Amino acid sequence: MNKSAHVYRWLLLTALLLLEVVACKPASPVFLDSGPLVPAKVVKVIDGDTIEVRLDDSDYLITYLGIDAPETLGNAKPGDILGDGSFAAKASQRNKELVGGQTVYLEKDVSETDGRDGLLRYVWLEDGKMVNSVLVAEGYARAAILPPDTLYADQLLELEHEARRNRLGLWALVPEEESKAEAGS
């Protein structure tokens, strides 16, 4: 066999091996500039912006970064939009539809925890959608940007503006004048 045929066979074999390695490798989640996403199994949906996940054989409470969903009557703070609990069940149900029982992918911004029991994270679905954004876009939550965690602040604020303008979800229940006044604040 001449030298060029030997080189050709070696290159072909190498290419086939590389193709096999790539083809057998499972699809991985998207990696963003801020670092890799961490897979976790949702074991419980707590409410519209909080879940419990299993990660490394332990359960963790995850509070969604950049958003605030309506609270139930017992957890509402003065001034909460629809803090009477009337929309909290709908927000919780939508969150359950999005993530219940699924593997989600967690992304950290700057802060590790919410100062209580929860880890602060952006939560991504297998299809590449961020749950935090979906809940705001559909009107199940409002943007709640708290520095230093501002990685997706512009996106979340724009989604809230659109949901308000289109009177989606909770914005359909808030009097239009109140919604406009809050948007300006």
N, C-alpha and C positions, 0 to 999 in steps of 0.2 A: 504494500500500500504506500502511495507517495505521501509526501509531507503535507500537502494541501488537503488531501482527503482525510488524513488523520486529524488535522486541525478542525476541519469541517465537522467530523463526527464528534469531536470533543465539544465544540460549540453547541451543536445540536443536543447532545446529552445534557450539557449544563442548562440550556434553555428549557428542556423538558423537566428537569429537576426543579428549576425555579417555578415553572408553571404549576407543578404538583404541590409545592410548598404553599404557593399563593392560593391555589384552588382549595386546599384543605384547611386553610386558616379561617376560623369563624369570623364573621363580620363583627367589627368592633364599633362601639359608639363613636360619635364625632368627638374629636378633641379640639377644644377651643384654646385661644391664646392664653387664658388664665390657668390652664392646666387640664389634666385628664378628668373625665367624668368618672365618678365612682358608682358602680352598680349596687343596688340595694333592693330587696324584696319588700313591697308594701304589705304589712301585716294588719294594719288598721287605719282607717280614715277617721281622724278625730273630729274635724270640722272643715270649713271651707278653705282654710289655709294652713292646716296642720295635719301631719300624718305620722304614723309610727312605722319604722322600717327595721328589717333585720339586716345587720351588717357585721360581718366577721363573727357570727354566732352570738351576737348581742342585739338587743332591741334599743333603738334610739328614737326620740321624738324629733321630728323635723318641722321647723317653722319656715314657711316659704318666704324667701327674701323679696323685698320690693313691693309687697302687696298686703292688703288688709281686707279680709272678708267680714261681712256682718257677723256680729256675735250673738249668741243666744241670750235670752233675757237675763240670766244669772251672771253672765260674763261681760255684759255691755258696760261701757264707761260713759259718763255724761258726754253728750255731743256726738256719739257714734251714729252714723247713718243707719237707719233702720235697726237701731240697737235694741228694739223691742222684741227681737227674735223672729220677726215675721219673715225675713228673707234668709236667715241663717240656715234653716233646714234645706232650702233650695241650693244654696252655695255648697253646703256639705254634700248633698246628693250629687251635684255636678262634679265635685272633686272625686267622689267615690266612683262615678262613671269613668272618669279619666284615668285614675290610678289604682283603683281597688284590686288587690291581688296580683298586681303586675310587678315586673322588675322595672325600676326607674333608675335614672342616672343623676347623681347629685353633683352639683357644682358649687364650690365655695367662692365667696367674694373675698372680703377682707376679714370680717368678724367671724369667729368660730361659733359662738353661742348667743342666745338671746338674753343672757343674764339670768335665766331660770334653768329649766331642764332641757330646752330644745337647742338643737344644732340649727344654724341659719344656712339655708341652701336654696339655690335655684334647682328646680326639679324638671328633668327632661324625660320625654317618652322615647320609646324605641324608634318611632317615626321621625324624630328630630324636632318635635314641637316642645316648647317650654311650657309646662303646666301653669306657671305663674302668669305668663302672657295670655294663655288661653282664657283663664279665669277673668282677667281684667278685660280682655277684648269682648267677651260675652256678657260682661256686666255682672259677674258673680263676685267681684272684688274690685277694690280701688287701688290705684298705685299708692304706695306708702314708702317713699324714698327716704332712708335714714343713713346719712353719711356715717362712716366711710364706704358703705356698701352701695355703690352707684354704677356698677358695671353695665346694667341694662336700664338705667334710669330714663334715658330719653325714649327708648322703645316703650316702656311701661306707661309713661306719662302720655305719649301719643295715643296708645291704645285706649287709655281711659278717656281721653278727649273724644275719640271717635265713638266709644260706647255711650258717653253722655250725649253727644250730638245726635246719635241715632236712637237714644232713649232705650237702650238694651238693658235687660236684666233689672237690677235694682234701680237703675236710673229711670226706668219707666214708672217707678213707684214714688220717686222723690219729686215734689213739685218743681216744675221747670225753673221757676225763679230761684228756688233754693239751690238747684243744681248749677245754674249759671253763676250764682253768687259764690258757691264753693269753688267752682272752676277758676274763678278769678283770684281766689285767695292763695 
